[in-house]
Structures are given as structure tokens and as C-alpha cells.
Amino acid sequence: MELARRRMSEIVERLLPDEGSLVTAVPGLSLHHRRSAMAPDSSLYDPSFAFIIRGSKRVILGDEIYVYDQDRFLLTAVGLPTIVQVLDASIENPYVSFKLDLDLDLARELIAEVDQSGSSHDVQAAGIAVGPVTPQLTNVALRLLELLDQPADIPILARTIQREILYRIGAGPVGSRLRQAVQLGTHTNRVSAAIRWLRDHFDQPIRIAALADIAGMGESTLHHHFRALTAMSPLQYQKHLRLHEARRLMLADRIDAGSAALRVGYESVTQFNREYRRLFGAPPKSDVRTILAGAS
């Protein structure tokens, strides 16, 4: 496993010699490289498999904290707004990782083939899980990165390799998270429909009754399963989406806090400032100034 990690680290650091992230030619695959620990930052995790080659990272979802490293991968089953932080990184021992966005149609095909019994595996659990990195998973992760040196092979082999990654995840202790994300009719899949609506309409007023109709659940059932999956209520989830998007707008478009607040759906700038500080630990203006200073 250590030899495989050395090879993976060499590939990432060669393709991404400076700190940052790189979207690759392999569909859904991005590389990440840092030489210093980072302050907590906002990130919207889509369904994905995150694999750390060197270092460790903390992910905060609501009140829950997940830490993963060389021995543990992170599986995200549904789109979730999180706070992330690279914990261990230095010039001598940089943080090196990759993230693969999951092809849920491919996952659905694989699970249908593996689970011929037709069992729904409807386990109530959070939409994020940490699972063990095995030698088999490490080897297939290496083959995925080696495709970057053989671009002609990507259209032929990338889907096959992702299928094996999905198989290794599904066969392990967090496989139920993957199943509940893709199987129609499960509570997770129904909650996912509500999550997708919220992500597409986060700047609009929310009616829990309408959201429950989208999920095909009663209101109390939706609340129960939504919190189990996201560690938040639907209203809290919408608030996190709004605050994460406002932060992105202030950083990317350099707009002021009041304009960002109105654009993401807040009617009260005072309320926006209060909730922003509670989530990110600082008022919008000083938070953005700190991030921009660290990036310069």
C-alpha cells in the first residue's frame, strides 16, 4: 500500500506542482495539493468518494464531525453543505488527495446486479460516512490516477475503474450508504428529491408541506429522515446553502455582504450577518478579508 501511495503522490504532485486543485480529464476526478494546514472553509459536497494519499482532513456537517486520513476514505451519498479543514500539511509532508464524483446511474446498475435478492437495504444513516481504506481499494485508486498518464485509455477504462471503486465501497462496512443513495423507494432517495429541490431553489421561501409532497412523505416523516441524513432540518439546510453561496459570491464576485445576502434570499442583512458569524466564526467582511489575504 505504501508503494501505491508513493506512486499516487508522485502523479498528483507532478500534475499539480503548486498548491490548489485540478480538474482532470477523467470524468468527475479532481486532484488536491496543499503544503500547509488550512483554516476552516465552506464546501458543498456532491455524491463523491474522497481519498487522501497524504495528510488528514476534517469535515463538519451540522453538529457532526468526520475526520479522514490515509487509512479512511470519505463517502458522500447526497449533496451536503459542509465546513472542511486540512489538518496535516507541510512542505516536507504535503496534503495530497483526490475526489471522484460518483456516477449514481453506474452505482445503481452495479447494486442491482450485486443485490439480486432485491433487498432495499433501507438503513437510516447520515449522508456522509468514513470507511476503511483496504489494499484492494488502494490498488484501484492507483489505477484511476495512472489513467492520467494514458489519456487515450480514459474513455475506455475510466468507467470500468469507477465501477470497481463502487464495488469495493459497496462490499465494505459503509456500503449501505451507497445503496440508500441510489435505490428508488428508500427513504434516503425520497429525501434526496427534497435536497435537490432545495439546492435548485435555495433563494426562495420554503414551505415544508410542499417539500414533503416532493419527497412523497408526511411532514414529520420528512423531518425525521432529513435530519438523519443531513444532521440538519430542512430549514437549517437551506440556511447553510444560502450562507455558503453568499460566501462564494463575496469571494468570487467581490460583492459586499448586503448584496450577497439579498441575492441568496435573505430579507434582513442583520439576520444574515448574525447567522454568517455563527456558522463561519467571523462577520462576513472580516471573514472574506482573511480568506483573500491568505490566498495572496
N, C-alpha and C positions, 0 to 999 in steps of 0.2 A: 504493500500500500504506500509506503514511503517513497519508493521509486516512482510510482504512478503520480504521486503528488508533486515530486520534483519536476517530472515531465510536464504536468499541467501548469505548474507555476512558471516554468520556462516559456511555455506557449503564451500565457497571458501577459507576462512582463515583456516579451518580445513584441507582441502586437500592441500593447498598451504600456509603453515605457514610462509615461508620466502618470501622475495621479489622475483619477477620473473614471469614466465609464465609456464603454464602446459597444455599440450595437453591431452585431456581426452579420455575415451573410447567411448564417444558419438561422432559419425562421424561429423567432422568439428568444434567441440566445444573446445575452449581453454579458460583457466582462467588466470586472470592477477591481480597482487597484488603488490602495492608499498607503502612504508612508507615515501617517500619524493618526492618532485617535481623533475622532470627530465628536463635535457637540451633538446633542440630540437633534434630529431633523425629521421633517414630515415626509411620509411616503405612502402612496396609495398602491397597495399590493394587489395585483391581479392574481388569478389562479396560476400558481407557479411552483417551481422546485428550485430552491436556493441552496447552493453547495459551496461551502467555504474550504478553500485549499490551504490557506494560512490565516491564522488570526481567529477572532471571535466577534460576535455582534449581538446586540440586544434589541428586541422588538417589543414595543409596548402597545397592546390592544386594549383600550378601555382601562380597566384596573388590573389586567393580566400582563405578566412579564414573561417573555420567552428569550432564552439565551441559547445560541447555537454556535458551533465551532467545527474544528476538523473532524470530530467524532460524531457530530449530529447535524443533520440537514433540516431545513425548514420547508414544510409543505403548506401552501396557502390554497384553500379549497374554493374560496369565493373572494370577490373584491372587497378589501378592507382598508380603511384609513388607519395608519399606524404611525408611531414615533419610532425611529430607528437610530442606532448609535453603534459605530465601530468602536470596540473596546480595546483591542490589542493591535497596535501597528507602529512600526518604526522603520527607519531607513535600513537597518540591519535585518529586521523581520517584518516585511510589509504585509498588509492585509491584502489577500488575493482571493477572489471568488468569482462565481458566475451564477447567473439566474436564467432559468429556462421557463418561459411562459408555456403553460400546458395547453395542448390541443385537446379540449374536452370531448370533441367528437371522436378522436382517436381513443381516448380513455374509455369512452362509452362502448366502443366496438370491442376493445380488449376485455373489459369487465364482463360484457355479455358473453364473450367466448369462454372466459375462465369460469364464470359463475353459471354453469349450465343448469344448476338446480333452480335458478330463478329467484333465489332468496334476495330480498331487498336490502338487507344489512342496514336497516334504518337506525343507526346509533346516534343518539343525541350527543353532540360534542362540538367543541369550538371549531371555527373555520380555519384555525391555524394549529399546526401540530409540529412537534420536533421528533424526528425519528433517527434511529441509529444508522451510521454510515458503515456499510459492510464491504468486504473485499470485492464482491460482485458489483455493487453499486459504484465503487471507486473505479473499477475497470471500465465500466460502460461510460462513466463520466469522462475518463481519459479518451476513449474512442470518439466521444462527441467533440471534444476540443481538438483532437487530431484532424477532424474534418476541415478545420480552418486552414490547414496546410495543404489540403487536397480539394480545392474548390469545385473541381469537376465531379467529385463524389457527393457533394452536398445534396443535389436533387434526388439522387438515388438512395442514399443511406441515412439522411437526417431523420426521416420519418421512422425508419426501422429502429434506429438507435433510441429515439424518444419513446417508441413503443416498449423497448426493453426497460428503459428507466421507469416507465409507468408500471410495468410488470413487477419490477423489483420493489417499488413503493407499495403496490397493491398486495404483494405477498408478505409484507412486513407488518409490524405492530400498528402502524398508522394507516394501513390500507383502507380501513372503514371510512376515514375522512375523504379519501378519493372517491370511494363508492357513493357516499351520500351526496357528493357534489354533482354527480353526473346521472344518477338513476332517477328517471321520471317517477313522480308519485311520492317520493320520500319527502319528509318534512323539510330537509335541507334544500332540496330542489325547489320546493314551493317558496321558501324564504328567499332563495336566490332570485326568484322572479321579482319579489318586493325590493331586494337590494338593487337589482338592475334598474328598476323604475326610479329609485331614489338617486342613483348615480346620474341618470339622464335628466332628472328634474330637481336637483338639489336646491336650486334657487327659487323654487315655487313653494307656496304653502302646502303643508301636508295634512291630509285627512286620514286618520287611522282606519276608518271604516272603508274608504276607497282602497287603501293599501292592503287591507285584509281581503278584499274582493280580488285584487290582483293575485294574491298568494293562494286564493281558494281556501281560506281559513277563517275561523272566527277571530275576533279581535284579541281575546285573551290568549287563544292558542298561538296567534302570531307573535304577541309579546313574549310569550314563554320561549318559543323556539328561536325567535330572532335574537333574544338575549343569550341563549345558549350557544348560538353560532358566532355572534359578533362581540359578546361581552358588553353590549350596549342595547338600549331601547331604540326603536326606530327614530325617535326624536333626537336622541344623543348621536346616533349615526349620521343623521342629516347635519347636525351641528358640526361634527368633525369634518364631514365632506366640505361644508362651507368654509370652515376655518383653514383647512389645508389648501383649498383652491384660492382663497384670499391671499394666503402667504405666497403661493406660486405667482399670482398676479403681481404682487408687490415686488417680488424678486425679478421676475422675467420682464414685466412691462414697466416697472419703476413707477407705478401709480401710488397715490397716497392711500392711507388706511381708510379714510372716509369713502373714497371712490370704490375701493376694493370691497368694503362692507356692503355698499348698495348693490354692487354688481353680483354678489353671491347670494343676495336675498335678504340681508338684514335691513330692517326699517330704522333701527336705533344704532347709531355709531357708538354711543356709550355702552350699550349692551355688547356690541361686537368687541370693543376694547377690553371689556371685563372678561368675556369668555375666551378671547385670544390669549390674554395673560394667564388665565387659569390653565389652558392647555399647553402653551409653549414656554411658560415661565417668565415671560417679559412682555411689556407693551409692544404693539406692532412696530412702531418706529424704531425703537432700540433693538428689537429682535432682528429686523431686516438689516439695520446698520451693522450689527455684529456679524451676521452671516456674510454680507458683502465685503466687510473688512477682512474676514478670514479667507475669502476666495481671491483677494487681490494679491 
